[in-house]
């Protein structure tokens, strides 16, 4: 698996001075918060034995999803923010004790395989249920991007491709083809 992310295993049930769990096998904790993306080294300090699972999703799909809450932000501004955060995440990931980066698209396309890899990485007993995985939302954003490329916003879409494609390729993505993925573009998997 490769690096770049959105989720980091965090969230604690209570705050304690001694961060060691009294349980020999503490339950997994997770956090699905964008700010955690750039807090992984801090979280590792708080929880030295933590395992970090980071899920990387195509920057344009994320940008279109965020756009509904950030209507005043331009696509280029949101994309610039995605790349800045994820580049910092990559730098931090190299200093974490245990991190696995998963592509959302790999999870979408082969949930049984990817969930088995995640369960193994997190030392979870049994299998994770892949039946609840819903790909409809992802499809909607891909259709939005295709529509932008065809319509009056086509020149703006082409500008976005030119401006961000090299950065996207560093993460295994293509701005021109949202279905293109090079899973081996990133080399960070420790654990």
WOWOKA-V506137 format. One line per field, one symbol per residue. phi: phi as a letter, one per 40 degrees, with the letter a starting at -180 (. if undefined). Layout:
phi: ???
//
This chain:
phi: .bchaabbcafbcacbccccccccbcccbaabbdccdbbcccccccbdccbbbbbbbdccccccccdcbbcccccccccdcdccccccdcccdcbccaabbbcdcccccaccccccccdcdcfccgbccccccbcccccdcccdcccccccccdcccccddccbccccccbgbbccbcccabcccbbaabi
//
